[in-house]
Amino acid sequence: MRDDVRDDHFLYIDRLPPEHRAKIVAQLQRGEFFVERLHTVENGEQVHIPGGAVHHWIGIAFIPHATFSQTLNVLQDYAKYQEVYKPDIQKSKLLETDGKTSKIYFQLYKKSVVSVVLNANFDADSRHVSKTRGESWSYSTRIAEVRNPGEPDEHELPVGKDHGYLWRLNSYWRIEEKDGGVYLQVESAALTRPVPAIFGWIVHNLSRSVVTNLLNSTVKAVSDHGDSAARF
């Protein structure tokens, strides 16, 4: 990922052939999202993870008339994530920050075949790459599955000794202001237990929907932020 910045491939689409990239940019500027599953290889081979599976996705949106600072402010307002990203994030709290690195808490919720509630802690870092480019990265430091959420006997299962719905989650946001708005990119890498083949399509669609929901919610929050600022 550092090589991307060094080679001026800041956004995923920057590394694509010009004709392909132009089609995607046109798609984004029509208000559509670009979402794709990624596969990381080592020496040309798929990376084997004993007892685990990685779900690696990337999504890009374009927000017309938005600015770099508006977008970064939304991504860094961790206490409001429970409003911006509901119902996927039910609770959010900024635990501490030194202005660059933040420690945050989220209670995550997802419903597919079953309903899952997780208490999760993250470290988040933000940096300016230039006046028009920036990054915001978060890394899970603790994820615990919640048993019987909302009930009197609600409790956490031992970390790592649960159903394995989510063991790690890294999110990498990139923002670039140009073309009269902001390109917003999120890359998500999640570690779970292996999924039986019969449920593979569910996980595939669920992973895609998570990235789509993140983009949708962020675009709406940034657009609303811009509308509010314009009224004043």
Contacts in CASP RR format, 6 or more apart in sequence:
PFRMAT RR
TARGET T0000
AUTHOR 0000-0000-0000
METHOD contacts of the structure
MODEL  1
MRDDVRDDHFLYIDRLPPEHRAKIVAQLQRGEFFVERLHTVENGEQVHIP
GGAVHHWIGIAFIPHATFSQTLNVLQDYAKYQEVYKPDIQKSKLLETDGK
TSKIYFQLYKKSVVSVVLNANFDADSRHVSKTRGESWSYSTRIAEVRNPG
EPDEHELPVGKDHGYLWRLNSYWRIEEKDGGVYLQVESAALTRPVPAIFG
WIVHNLSRSVVTNLLNSTVKAVSDHGDSAARF
1 172 0 8 1.000
3 9 0 8 1.000
4 10 0 8 1.000
4 14 0 8 1.000
4 15 0 8 1.000
5 129 0 8 1.000
7 15 0 8 1.000
8 14 0 8 1.000
9 15 0 8 1.000
10 129 0 8 1.000
10 133 0 8 1.000
10 174 0 8 1.000
10 176 0 8 1.000
11 60 0 8 1.000
11 174 0 8 1.000
11 176 0 8 1.000
11 183 0 8 1.000
11 185 0 8 1.000
12 36 0 8 1.000
12 58 0 8 1.000
12 59 0 8 1.000
12 60 0 8 1.000
12 185 0 8 1.000
12 187 0 8 1.000
13 21 0 8 1.000
13 24 0 8 1.000
13 25 0 8 1.000
13 34 0 8 1.000
13 60 0 8 1.000
14 21 0 8 1.000
16 24 0 8 1.000
24 34 0 8 1.000
24 60 0 8 1.000
25 62 0 8 1.000
25 179 0 8 1.000
27 34 0 8 1.000
28 34 0 8 1.000
28 60 0 8 1.000
28 61 0 8 1.000
28 62 0 8 1.000
28 183 0 8 1.000
29 62 0 8 1.000
29 64 0 8 1.000
29 179 0 8 1.000
31 61 0 8 1.000
31 62 0 8 1.000
33 59 0 8 1.000
33 60 0 8 1.000
33 61 0 8 1.000
33 212 0 8 1.000
33 215 0 8 1.000
33 216 0 8 1.000
34 59 0 8 1.000
34 60 0 8 1.000
34 61 0 8 1.000
35 57 0 8 1.000
35 58 0 8 1.000
35 59 0 8 1.000
35 60 0 8 1.000
35 208 0 8 1.000
35 211 0 8 1.000
35 212 0 8 1.000
35 215 0 8 1.000
36 57 0 8 1.000
36 58 0 8 1.000
36 59 0 8 1.000
37 56 0 8 1.000
37 57 0 8 1.000
37 204 0 8 1.000
37 207 0 8 1.000
37 208 0 8 1.000
38 56 0 8 1.000
38 57 0 8 1.000
38 58 0 8 1.000
38 187 0 8 1.000
39 46 0 8 1.000
39 56 0 8 1.000
40 47 0 8 1.000
40 54 0 8 1.000
40 56 0 8 1.000
41 47 0 8 1.000
47 54 0 8 1.000
49 191 0 8 1.000
51 193 0 8 1.000
51 194 0 8 1.000
52 167 0 8 1.000
52 191 0 8 1.000
52 192 0 8 1.000
52 193 0 8 1.000
52 194 0 8 1.000
53 191 0 8 1.000
53 192 0 8 1.000
53 193 0 8 1.000
53 194 0 8 1.000
53 195 0 8 1.000
54 189 0 8 1.000
54 190 0 8 1.000
54 191 0 8 1.000
55 188 0 8 1.000
55 189 0 8 1.000
55 190 0 8 1.000
55 192 0 8 1.000
55 203 0 8 1.000
55 207 0 8 1.000
56 187 0 8 1.000
56 188 0 8 1.000
56 189 0 8 1.000
56 190 0 8 1.000
57 187 0 8 1.000
57 188 0 8 1.000
57 207 0 8 1.000
57 208 0 8 1.000
57 210 0 8 1.000
57 211 0 8 1.000
58 185 0 8 1.000
58 186 0 8 1.000
58 187 0 8 1.000
58 188 0 8 1.000
58 211 0 8 1.000
59 185 0 8 1.000
59 186 0 8 1.000
59 187 0 8 1.000
59 211 0 8 1.000
59 212 0 8 1.000
59 215 0 8 1.000
60 183 0 8 1.000
60 184 0 8 1.000
60 185 0 8 1.000
60 215 0 8 1.000
61 183 0 8 1.000
61 184 0 8 1.000
61 215 0 8 1.000
61 218 0 8 1.000
61 219 0 8 1.000
62 179 0 8 1.000
62 181 0 8 1.000
62 182 0 8 1.000
62 183 0 8 1.000
62 184 0 8 1.000
63 71 0 8 1.000
63 181 0 8 1.000
63 182 0 8 1.000
63 184 0 8 1.000
63 219 0 8 1.000
63 222 0 8 1.000
63 223 0 8 1.000
64 180 0 8 1.000
64 181 0 8 1.000
65 180 0 8 1.000
65 181 0 8 1.000
65 226 0 8 1.000
66 177 0 8 1.000
66 181 0 8 1.000
66 182 0 8 1.000
66 222 0 8 1.000
66 223 0 8 1.000
66 226 0 8 1.000
67 177 0 8 1.000
67 181 0 8 1.000
67 182 0 8 1.000
68 131 0 8 1.000
68 132 0 8 1.000
68 133 0 8 1.000
68 134 0 8 1.000
68 175 0 8 1.000
68 176 0 8 1.000
68 177 0 8 1.000
68 182 0 8 1.000
70 182 0 8 1.000
70 222 0 8 1.000
70 225 0 8 1.000
70 226 0 8 1.000
70 229 0 8 1.000
71 175 0 8 1.000
71 177 0 8 1.000
71 182 0 8 1.000
71 184 0 8 1.000
71 218 0 8 1.000
71 222 0 8 1.000
72 126 0 8 1.000
72 134 0 8 1.000
72 136 0 8 1.000
72 175 0 8 1.000
73 225 0 8 1.000
74 84 0 8 1.000
74 218 0 8 1.000
74 221 0 8 1.000
74 222 0 8 1.000
74 225 0 8 1.000
75 126 0 8 1.000
75 136 0 8 1.000
75 173 0 8 1.000
75 175 0 8 1.000
75 218 0 8 1.000
76 102 0 8 1.000
76 126 0 8 1.000
76 136 0 8 1.000
77 84 0 8 1.000
78 92 0 8 1.000
78 93 0 8 1.000
78 94 0 8 1.000
78 102 0 8 1.000
78 104 0 8 1.000
78 124 0 8 1.000
79 92 0 8 1.000
79 93 0 8 1.000
79 94 0 8 1.000
80 92 0 8 1.000
81 89 0 8 1.000
81 92 0 8 1.000
81 104 0 8 1.000
81 106 0 8 1.000
82 89 0 8 1.000
82 90 0 8 1.000
82 91 0 8 1.000
82 92 0 8 1.000
82 106 0 8 1.000
84 217 0 8 1.000
84 218 0 8 1.000
84 220 0 8 1.000
84 221 0 8 1.000
85 213 0 8 1.000
85 214 0 8 1.000
85 217 0 8 1.000
87 109 0 8 1.000
88 108 0 8 1.000
88 109 0 8 1.000
88 110 0 8 1.000
88 210 0 8 1.000
88 213 0 8 1.000
89 106 0 8 1.000
89 107 0 8 1.000
89 108 0 8 1.000
89 109 0 8 1.000
90 107 0 8 1.000
90 108 0 8 1.000
90 109 0 8 1.000
90 117 0 8 1.000
91 105 0 8 1.000
91 106 0 8 1.000
91 107 0 8 1.000
92 104 0 8 1.000
92 105 0 8 1.000
92 106 0 8 1.000
92 107 0 8 1.000
93 104 0 8 1.000
93 105 0 8 1.000
94 102 0 8 1.000
94 103 0 8 1.000
94 104 0 8 1.000
95 102 0 8 1.000
95 103 0 8 1.000
95 104 0 8 1.000
95 105 0 8 1.000
95 121 0 8 1.000
96 102 0 8 1.000
96 103 0 8 1.000
97 103 0 8 1.000
100 125 0 8 1.000
100 126 0 8 1.000
100 127 0 8 1.000
101 123 0 8 1.000
101 124 0 8 1.000
101 125 0 8 1.000
102 123 0 8 1.000
102 124 0 8 1.000
102 125 0 8 1.000
103 121 0 8 1.000
103 122 0 8 1.000
103 123 0 8 1.000
103 124 0 8 1.000
103 141 0 8 1.000
104 121 0 8 1.000
104 122 0 8 1.000
104 123 0 8 1.000
104 124 0 8 1.000
104 138 0 8 1.000
105 119 0 8 1.000
105 120 0 8 1.000
105 121 0 8 1.000
105 122 0 8 1.000
106 120 0 8 1.000
106 122 0 8 1.000
107 117 0 8 1.000
107 118 0 8 1.000
107 119 0 8 1.000
107 120 0 8 1.000
107 146 0 8 1.000
108 116 0 8 1.000
108 117 0 8 1.000
108 118 0 8 1.000
108 119 0 8 1.000
108 120 0 8 1.000
108 166 0 8 1.000
109 115 0 8 1.000
109 116 0 8 1.000
109 117 0 8 1.000
109 118 0 8 1.000
110 116 0 8 1.000
110 165 0 8 1.000
110 206 0 8 1.000
110 210 0 8 1.000
112 202 0 8 1.000
112 206 0 8 1.000
113 199 0 8 1.000
113 202 0 8 1.000
116 145 0 8 1.000
116 163 0 8 1.000
116 165 0 8 1.000
116 166 0 8 1.000
117 145 0 8 1.000
117 146 0 8 1.000
117 149 0 8 1.000
118 143 0 8 1.000
118 144 0 8 1.000
118 145 0 8 1.000
118 146 0 8 1.000
118 165 0 8 1.000
118 166 0 8 1.000
119 142 0 8 1.000
119 143 0 8 1.000
119 144 0 8 1.000
119 146 0 8 1.000
119 156 0 8 1.000
120 140 0 8 1.000
120 142 0 8 1.000
120 143 0 8 1.000
120 144 0 8 1.000
120 166 0 8 1.000
120 169 0 8 1.000
121 140 0 8 1.000
121 141 0 8 1.000
121 142 0 8 1.000
121 143 0 8 1.000
122 138 0 8 1.000
122 139 0 8 1.000
122 140 0 8 1.000
122 141 0 8 1.000
122 169 0 8 1.000
123 138 0 8 1.000
123 139 0 8 1.000
123 141 0 8 1.000
124 136 0 8 1.000
124 137 0 8 1.000
124 138 0 8 1.000
124 139 0 8 1.000
125 136 0 8 1.000
125 137 0 8 1.000
125 138 0 8 1.000
126 134 0 8 1.000
126 135 0 8 1.000
126 136 0 8 1.000
126 137 0 8 1.000
127 134 0 8 1.000
127 135 0 8 1.000
128 134 0 8 1.000
129 135 0 8 1.000
132 176 0 8 1.000
132 177 0 8 1.000
132 178 0 8 1.000
133 174 0 8 1.000
133 175 0 8 1.000
133 176 0 8 1.000
133 177 0 8 1.000
134 174 0 8 1.000
134 175 0 8 1.000
134 176 0 8 1.000
135 172 0 8 1.000
135 173 0 8 1.000
135 174 0 8 1.000
135 175 0 8 1.000
136 173 0 8 1.000
136 175 0 8 1.000
137 170 0 8 1.000
137 171 0 8 1.000
137 172 0 8 1.000
137 173 0 8 1.000
138 170 0 8 1.000
138 171 0 8 1.000
139 170 0 8 1.000
140 168 0 8 1.000
140 169 0 8 1.000
140 170 0 8 1.000
142 159 0 8 1.000
143 159 0 8 1.000
143 166 0 8 1.000
143 167 0 8 1.000
143 168 0 8 1.000
143 169 0 8 1.000
144 156 0 8 1.000
144 157 0 8 1.000
144 158 0 8 1.000
144 159 0 8 1.000
144 162 0 8 1.000
145 156 0 8 1.000
145 157 0 8 1.000
145 162 0 8 1.000
145 163 0 8 1.000
145 164 0 8 1.000
145 165 0 8 1.000
146 154 0 8 1.000
146 155 0 8 1.000
146 156 0 8 1.000
146 157 0 8 1.000
147 153 0 8 1.000
147 154 0 8 1.000
147 155 0 8 1.000
147 156 0 8 1.000
147 157 0 8 1.000
148 154 0 8 1.000
148 155 0 8 1.000
160 167 0 8 1.000
163 193 0 8 1.000
164 192 0 8 1.000
164 193 0 8 1.000
165 192 0 8 1.000
165 193 0 8 1.000
166 190 0 8 1.000
166 191 0 8 1.000
166 192 0 8 1.000
167 191 0 8 1.000
167 192 0 8 1.000
167 193 0 8 1.000
168 189 0 8 1.000
168 190 0 8 1.000
168 191 0 8 1.000
169 188 0 8 1.000
169 189 0 8 1.000
169 190 0 8 1.000
169 191 0 8 1.000
170 188 0 8 1.000
170 189 0 8 1.000
170 190 0 8 1.000
171 186 0 8 1.000
171 187 0 8 1.000
171 188 0 8 1.000
171 189 0 8 1.000
171 214 0 8 1.000
172 186 0 8 1.000
172 187 0 8 1.000
172 188 0 8 1.000
172 189 0 8 1.000
173 184 0 8 1.000
173 185 0 8 1.000
173 186 0 8 1.000
173 187 0 8 1.000
174 184 0 8 1.000
174 185 0 8 1.000
174 186 0 8 1.000
174 187 0 8 1.000
175 182 0 8 1.000
175 183 0 8 1.000
175 184 0 8 1.000
175 185 0 8 1.000
176 182 0 8 1.000
176 183 0 8 1.000
176 185 0 8 1.000
177 183 0 8 1.000
182 222 0 8 1.000
184 215 0 8 1.000
184 218 0 8 1.000
184 219 0 8 1.000
184 222 0 8 1.000
186 211 0 8 1.000
186 214 0 8 1.000
186 215 0 8 1.000
186 218 0 8 1.000
188 207 0 8 1.000
188 210 0 8 1.000
188 211 0 8 1.000
188 214 0 8 1.000
190 207 0 8 1.000
192 203 0 8 1.000
195 203 0 8 1.000
END
